[in-house]
Amino acid sequence: MVNIRWRCHRRGWTDHCTLEQYAGCIGAEIKLQLRVKFENRRNFKGVVTAVENDEVVLTQDDEQITLPFELIEKANVVSHF
């Protein structure tokens, strides 16, 4: 599992990833944790399908979940070996 922020640091990016950097993960499966509950959940896992209007869109079990970017605390790209 690769931490998206770790990837940002390794590439010399800022402390917190930007929406553009999440857009670079479109098509990748990620696990993310929110600062506060959103729809009664803090943890989400799914494929990043879009980044738009300050929101990250995940697809999880054929359902699209739109998460506000400002609520994301941390995220990891899921590695498949």
C-alpha positions as a Python dict, from the first residue, in 0.01 Angstrom:
ca = {
    (1, 'M'): (0, 0, 0),
    (2, 'V'): (144, 339, -97),
    (3, 'N'): (41, 647, 97),
    (4, 'I'): (-71, 920, -144),
    (5, 'R'): (89, 1184, 80),
    (6, 'W'): (410, 981, 83),
    (7, 'R'): (406, 989, -295),
    (8, 'C'): (359, 1367, -273),
    (9, 'H'): (659, 1402, -40),
    (10, 'R'): (875, 1177, -255),
    (11, 'R'): (800, 1396, -556),
    (12, 'G'): (869, 1717, -364),
    (13, 'W'): (504, 1822, -350),
    (14, 'T'): (338, 2009, -66),
    (15, 'D'): (244, 1865, 273),
    (16, 'H'): (-114, 1790, 168),
    (17, 'C'): (-203, 1645, -170),
    (18, 'T'): (-402, 1858, -408),
    (19, 'L'): (-704, 1762, -611),
    (20, 'E'): (-478, 1741, -917),
    (21, 'Q'): (-268, 1477, -744),
    (22, 'Y'): (-580, 1276, -661),
    (23, 'A'): (-676, 1314, -1027),
    (24, 'G'): (-347, 1139, -1108),
    (25, 'C'): (-485, 837, -923),
    (26, 'I'): (-796, 802, -1140),
    (27, 'G'): (-844, 432, -1211),
    (28, 'A'): (-651, 328, -900),
    (29, 'E'): (-807, 158, -600),
    (30, 'I'): (-757, 356, -280),
    (31, 'K'): (-845, 333, 87),
    (32, 'L'): (-911, 663, 255),
    (33, 'Q'): (-1004, 794, 595),
    (34, 'L'): (-1203, 1109, 661),
    (35, 'R'): (-1152, 1357, 945),
    (36, 'V'): (-1520, 1325, 1046),
    (37, 'K'): (-1802, 1087, 957),
    (38, 'F'): (-1969, 1129, 619),
    (39, 'E'): (-2289, 929, 571),
    (40, 'N'): (-2212, 757, 904),
    (41, 'R'): (-1867, 634, 786),
    (42, 'R'): (-1507, 751, 811),
    (43, 'N'): (-1336, 474, 608),
    (44, 'F'): (-1390, 415, 238),
    (45, 'K'): (-1232, 187, -21),
    (46, 'G'): (-1294, 208, -393),
    (47, 'V'): (-1166, 307, -735),
    (48, 'V'): (-1113, 677, -801),
    (49, 'T'): (-1337, 756, -1098),
    (50, 'A'): (-1333, 1136, -1101),
    (51, 'V'): (-1215, 1449, -925),
    (52, 'E'): (-1446, 1744, -973),
    (53, 'N'): (-1578, 2051, -790),
    (54, 'D'): (-1355, 1999, -482),
    (55, 'E'): (-1478, 1639, -449),
    (56, 'V'): (-1327, 1295, -504),
    (57, 'V'): (-1560, 1038, -662),
    (58, 'L'): (-1506, 670, -573),
    (59, 'T'): (-1681, 366, -716),
    (60, 'Q'): (-1744, 97, -458),
    (61, 'D'): (-1951, -214, -538),
    (62, 'D'): (-2109, -47, -846),
    (63, 'E'): (-2209, 255, -632),
    (64, 'Q'): (-2057, 601, -676),
    (65, 'I'): (-1962, 787, -360),
    (66, 'T'): (-1879, 1157, -378),
    (67, 'L'): (-1656, 1271, -92),
    (68, 'P'): (-1567, 1633, -9),
    (69, 'F'): (-1193, 1684, -55),
    (70, 'E'): (-1157, 1894, 261),
    (71, 'L'): (-1275, 1599, 476),
    (72, 'I'): (-1002, 1358, 357),
    (73, 'E'): (-748, 1296, 632),
    (74, 'K'): (-534, 1032, 463),
    (75, 'A'): (-543, 798, 168),
    (76, 'N'): (-347, 499, 43),
    (77, 'V'): (-326, 342, -300),
    (78, 'V'): (-404, -29, -271),
    (79, 'S'): (-132, -244, -427),
    (80, 'H'): (-227, -566, -602),
    (81, 'F'): (56, -814, -633),
}
